[in-house]
Amino acid sequence: MKYQTAAGGLEHVWNTSWGVSTRLIGGLIMTHSDDNGLVAPPKLAPVQVAIVPIWKTDNERNQLSVVGNQIKADLEQAGVRVEFDVRENLKPGAKYFEWEGLGVPVRLEIGPRDLASGQVVLARRTGGKAPVPFQSAVGAVTAALDEIQAALFAAARERREKNSIRGATKAQFLEFMKGSGGFVYAGFCGDPACEAEIKQQTNATIRVLPDPEFRSKEAPKTCMWCGAPSIAEAVWAQAY
């Protein structure tokens, strides 16, 4: 496959085909989930907020519909992806369970007593509930989404580092690969023969050559396997 450049010439495209879409989705689910289902990071969640009204009478439903739609419109105006769940064939508890399983970061519950108090109840997928006045709903929701996003990212990064070693020696590398899995950040000489020997002896392969922001503070000077000068820091792991 080729494309025409600005100068009028033809160049080959740089492309890959290795199932990145499904792997990224799988990685997301494995990283952010619990016993109740997915915990979707707000920036990636198709639905960031689910509004669930609670009514017993038609009059209550109509009143809640007006308020719920207004909150939905206000949130959408702020760039939030919202669903207003007015399905009549499911009880509120069943709706809570469904939205929780789908990983929706924030749920807003509103019933007749909330309506009378001028508030909604904000429930986080990561845990915790609190009443929020109608006029503060948009600010409270956007703040909660930011906090959830930051907390999930920090937890994932901490878990990654807990299961990684940096600046490993050959002996440390071999011992680590006998364990339950993780990542080894180490110097690599770039020799295919060296890489093949590592794979043959440990089943570990290079997962990635990390960008600067993910590299170790001290750049490795030698290959952890053969001792030759290192050309790059590589992240090694076993595939399962």
N, C-alpha and C positions, 0 to 999 in steps of 0.2 A: 504494500500500500504506500502510495506517495502523495505528496501535496505540493502545490505550487507556492513558492516563496514570494516575498515582496519584490525580489529582484527578477522574478519570472522563471527561475529554475525549478527543478523538481528535487525533493528530498524525501527520504524514507521517514515515516512516522516512528516515534518511540512508543511502543505499545507493550502491554503485558496481558497475559490471560492466565490467572491462577485463582479464580474464584474468590476474589477479594470481597465482593459484596456479602456473600453468605458467611465468610469467615469473620468479617467485621460485626455482623449481626450476632453471630454465635459468641464472639468475644464480649460483646456488650452484655448479652444475657448472662454469661458466666461470671462477668465482673460485677454486675449490678443486679442481684436478685436475692431473694430470701425464701423462707418456707411458704410464703403466701403468693409468690410469683415474681414478676419482673419489678424492678425499681428503676424506672426510666430516668436518666439524667434530663433535666428540664430542657436543655438546648436541643436534645434529640427527640424528645417525646412528641409524637404526632398530636396528642391532646395533652395540654399542660394543666388544665383545670377542668374538673367535672362539677357542675352545679346540680345538686340533688335536692329537689323540693319534697317536703313531707306534708301531706294533706289527708284529711278524712272526708271533707265535704267539697262539693263543687265550688262553693263560694271561696273556700280556702284555696283551692287549686287555682281559681281565677286570679285571686289577689297575689298569690305566690308567682304566678306566671308573669304578671306585670313587673314585679320587682326582679325576678330572675332574669328576664329578658333585658332589663335595663342594666343589671350588673354585667351580663354577658356582653352587651354592646360597649359598656365602658371598658371592660377588659380587652376586648378586641381592638378598641381604639388605641389602647396602650401596646398593641402588638402581641397580646397573649392568645394562644390557641385554646378555645373553650368549647365545651359541649354542655348544653342544658338538657338534662335527662328528664323528660316529661313522660316517659313510657308508663302506661297504666297497667301493664300486665306483670310488673315486678314491684315487690315491696321495697322500701328504702334499704333494708338490710341486704337484700339480694343485689341491689345496685352498688352499694358500698363494696361488696365482695367482688363484683365484676370489675369495677374501676380499679380496685386495689390489685387484682390479679394482672390487669393490663399495665400496671406500673405508673398510672397517672400521678404526677408529683403532688398535686394539691386537689382536695375535694372541698367544696363549699356546701354545707348543709344548711337548709333554711326551712323552718316550720312556722306554724302560727304564733308560737310564743316568741320566736326570733323576730318575726314580722312586727309583733307588738312592741318589742324592745328596740327595733331599728338596727338589728344586727344579723350577721351570718356566723356560722361556726366554721372556722378554717381548720381542716384536718390535713396533716402532712403524711405522705406515703411513708416517710422515714420515721413517723411516730410523733404524737403530740397533737392536741386540739386546743383551740382558743377562740373565744368570741371576738368578732371584729365589727365595729360600727359600719353601716352601709357606706358612709362617706369616706371611710378609710380602707374600703375593700381593695381597691386597685393598688394602692401603695403597699398594703399588707401582703397581697398576693405576689406582686413583683419582688418584694423583699424576700419572701419565703422561697420563691423560685431561685433567686440568686444564692441564698444560703444553702439550699439543698444541693445545687450544682457544685458549689465550692466544697461542701462536706463530702459529697460522693467522690469528687476528684481527689481530695486529700486522702480519703480512705483507700482509694485504689492505688495511689502512689505509695502510700505507706506499706500496703500489702505487697506491692511489687518489690520495694526495697528490702522488706523483711525476707523475701524469698530470692534474694540476689546476693552475689558476692562480687566485689570489685577488686581489681589488681591481683587476681588469683595467680598462684604459682601452679606449676604442673601437678604437684602432689595435691594441692587444695582442689584443683579442677577435677582430678580423678576421684577424690573422696566425695566431692559434692555430687558428681554424676551417679554415685551409688545411692543417693538419697531419694526423696519423694518428688524431686523436680524443682525447677527454678532457673534462674538466669545467671550466667557467669560473664562478667565484663573483663576482658583481658586483651593484651596485646597480641597482634597477629602479623606474621611476616609476609603474608600474601602468597606463599608458595602452595600451589594446588596439591603437591605431594604431602605437605604437612597437614593440610586440611583433610585429605583423604585418610591419612593415618589416624587423625583424631576421630573421625567418623567411624573407622573400622574398629577402633579400640573402645569407644565409649557410646556410639550411636548418637553423639551430639553433632549438630551442624550449626553453621552461622545463621542466626535468625535475622540479624540486621547489623549494619554499620551505623551506629547512632549519629543523629545530627548533634551539633555542638551543645544544645541545651540539655541533652540527655547523657552526654559523656561524663566520665569521671573527672573530678577536679584536677587530678594529676594524670597527664597523658602517659600511657605505658611506653617504655623505651625499648623493650624487648618482647619477642614472641614468647608467650607463656609456655609453649610446647617445646620449641627447639632452641630458644635463646638467641635467635638471629634478631637483627634490628626490626622493630615493629613499624609497619607502614600505616596501621590504623588500629583503633580499639574496636573489637568485635564483640557482639553479644551472642553467646553460645547457649544452646539448650537442646534437650531431647524432644523429638516430636512424638506425639501419642495418637 
